[in-house]
């Protein structure tokens, strides 16, 4: 009897957890779209702020989340000025963490590295393509729930 209850409890827990886990994919470049630029925002593996998911906003519009430790999010952007604001929804830490502005050109690929530092200091850095491609290759994309 106790074995049956234990088995049912474990099975129920596993089904519940499966529904809470987002789909994840290893790093894979996305194609280039006509009249767009591609931006990869990635967060390297770090023990600093490890358990805190971040989000970011492009040009004051849509919010992209979760940018997790060792994760990345690919985005198509219109050419022109691009402003990325890194944010965090946590009562202990300020919401605005960092921002970066750059000019995007049609058909170009940009890599933006989100870096946590001790004492709640954060950076967004426009990376060199060759260095970024080496760093991002082990990252994981967590597909947002629809």
Steps between C-alpha positions, in 0.01 A plus 500: 500500500774747598698406186196583285449839668871578466497401131191709426649799684829476307318462166277800575799710602689411181200591282463831684869585461496407133231762441709767676816444298543709188631351181874549462726483197879505468648797316413502131539806278180638351476601136519854374174663391471748218505859634587393859807466721554217750587564863604226741486607863685245711596451861811295575528244777566683828450443871406869541119546490479137393141430600355831386333504158533824306297654224582766247305748295583606144428866414251536784270235352469127552657334802706185439535252784644288656866578440640241736851405605677348195205595280436703187208654314508575125302797366434651160518881510434774250808682376587826673556598860449212743475552874508195728404538866589215734246459782433282800179446691626463853410701807858487631665633186424806292288419197722676244837324480672636189440621148682520170434689178646429159416542131383181324543445125287278276630143475753540782529285812570652841594326823420673829650352816318559832751481782427497874761634742507489879312768695212530252700645212410382148627564148369453147786479251493493119738211431741418220329237281780238516536521878123495555449196276748305713334614824139445396543152349432325832200717590139385520191672364193465721204532269246741652160353582225610262 
